[in-house]
């Protein structure tokens, strides 16, 4: 996983949330701007290059209040 590429895509709004991810975001009260902030400062926790659904990664970032936000990137 290339974190620099992920961050570039976030800065350029070249990403999408799945319906599930968007629903979870709303349920957790996370605003899009906070999600983007967390992605721009995230760290790689786990990488799954051979996932059956396709390569994916688990990343962790924090919102402006320090709340941890973990996301799966694929």
C-alpha positions as CSV (number, residue, x, y, z in Angstrom):
1,X,0.0,0.0,0.0
2,X,1.2,3.4,-0.9
3,X,0.2,5.9,1.8
4,X,1.4,8.9,-0.2
5,X,-0.8,7.9,-3.1
6,X,-3.8,7.4,-0.8
7,X,-3.2,10.9,0.7
8,X,-2.9,12.5,-2.7
9,X,-6.2,10.9,-3.8
10,X,-7.9,12.2,-0.6
11,X,-6.5,15.7,-1.2
12,X,-7.8,15.6,-4.8
13,X,-11.2,14.1,-3.8
14,X,-10.4,11.0,-5.8
15,X,-11.9,8.5,-3.5
16,X,-15.3,6.9,-2.7
17,X,-17.0,5.5,0.3
18,X,-19.0,2.3,0.0
19,X,-22.6,2.5,1.2
20,X,-21.5,0.5,4.2
21,X,-18.7,2.8,5.1
22,X,-20.9,5.9,4.7
23,X,-23.6,4.4,6.9
24,X,-21.0,3.5,9.6
25,X,-19.5,7.0,9.3
26,X,-23.0,8.5,9.9
27,X,-23.8,6.2,12.7
28,X,-20.5,7.1,14.4
29,X,-21.1,10.9,13.9
30,X,-18.0,11.3,11.8
31,X,-18.1,14.3,9.4
32,X,-16.5,13.9,6.0
33,X,-14.0,16.6,6.8
34,X,-12.9,14.6,9.9
35,X,-12.7,11.5,7.9
36,X,-10.5,13.3,5.3
37,X,-8.3,14.7,8.1
38,X,-7.8,11.2,9.6
39,X,-6.9,9.8,6.1
40,X,-4.4,12.6,5.5
41,X,-2.6,11.8,8.7
42,X,-3.2,8.0,8.8
43,X,-0.7,5.3,9.4
44,X,-0.7,1.8,8.0
45,X,-1.7,-0.9,10.5
46,X,-2.1,-4.0,8.3
47,X,-1.7,-4.7,4.6
48,X,-3.7,-7.5,2.9
49,X,-2.3,-7.8,-0.6
50,X,-3.8,-11.3,-1.2
51,X,-7.3,-10.6,0.1
52,X,-10.0,-12.6,-1.8
53,X,-11.9,-9.3,-2.6
54,X,-8.7,-7.7,-3.8
55,X,-5.8,-6.0,-2.2
56,X,-6.7,-3.9,0.9
57,X,-5.2,-2.3,3.9
58,X,-6.3,-1.2,7.4
59,X,-5.3,2.3,8.3
60,X,-5.7,4.4,11.5
61,X,-6.1,8.2,11.8
62,X,-7.5,10.6,14.3
63,X,-10.2,13.3,14.1
64,X,-9.5,16.8,15.4
65,X,-10.6,15.8,18.9
66,X,-8.1,12.9,19.0
67,X,-10.8,10.2,18.4
68,X,-9.3,7.2,16.6
69,X,-10.8,6.4,13.2
70,X,-9.8,3.1,11.5
71,X,-10.6,2.5,7.8
72,X,-10.2,-0.2,5.3
73,X,-8.7,0.9,2.0
74,X,-9.1,-1.1,-1.1
